[in-house]
Amino acid sequence: MSFYIGREASKFCKRFCAEITTEVNLLAENWKYILGGLICQYIHGLAARGVHYIHRPGPTLQDVGFFLLPELGQDRAYISETLFTFIFLSFVLWTFHPFILKSKKIYTVLIWCRVFAFLVGCQFLRIITFYSTQLPGPNYHCREGSKLATLPRPDSVLEVLLINFPRGVLYGCGDLIFSSHMIFSLVFVRTYQKYGTRRFIKQCAWLAVVIQSLLIVASRKHYTVDIVVAWYTVNLVVFFIDKKLPELPDRSNGAAALFLPVTKDNKTKEENHKLLNGNSGDSADWRPRTQINGKIMEEGIVVHVEAVINGV
């Protein structure tokens, strides 16, 4: 029993080390995209912090979701954040599953490059939208009479740049259309829908996003329009950006997938495959050939070698 455990532990360590080596190499090639994505996350937080300074509380706007969904109340508003945290952490853990599990369909670095591209595209549109028009926040701390509804003028630039994370994120006002929580959730679920392997988990993930949409409105964190706009905007942005990005390498092809350029052009993929197997890239060399008893058969044409040599 101890021998079996030791052998499995040794296999796990080798697999883990090999995965780290692979991901480090990928990170060395793609670190600019990861760093750029992280910087854009900071810029998005900075923009959300900035709009809080110009937010002016007012009467809550008429909203169909507020009529249809009962208000959770300030004491139960955490339910929405709890579900979002579960979705967020579940996706992050899934992206790192190749380090532990044997079944590997994705590369962690490459999947996060793709996710950051989706997030940045959606967040750029979101910043433009909530700076164009500031709606009176429906959240409890954004209503008239709340001290947090409007931030006092900052004493220094550093106060703005620090964002006051996470309190500044949780108690922000003014950054309404459209929901940032829905951006992250929809990007994560769409990514797992494409690269995940468990059908049941995919169905549960979509159900969780639908429930979260309802909870956000019920907890009065956003208006219904914020949720509706997020649903079609994020899906469209992901759809169009995904078409422009190169497809992720298929891990079933082994290490060769890391070094061959990957494209959606099937002909280019076939050319790479031929070159890898030692064949030239010329299409004339792709024709099937067979040599039988001194005869070369090429596309159904039989040429007698003896006849060619004798000049016949």
Protein Blocks (a to p, Z undefined) as FASTA:
>chain_A
ZZmmmmmmmmmmmmmmmmmmmmmmmmmmmmmmmmmmmmmmmmmmmmmmmmmmmpccdddd
ddfklmmpccebjklmmmmmmmmmmmmmmmmmmmmmmmmmmbdcbdfklmmmmmmmmmmm
mmmmmmmmmmmpccddfbfklmghiaklpccddfbfklmmnnopaklmmmgghilbdcfk
lmmmmmmmmmmmmmmmblklmmmmmmmmmmmmmmmmmnomacfklmmmmmmmmmmmmmmm
mmmpccdddfklojmlmmpccdfblklmmmmmmmmnopafbfklmpccddeehiaceehi
acdfklmmnoZZ
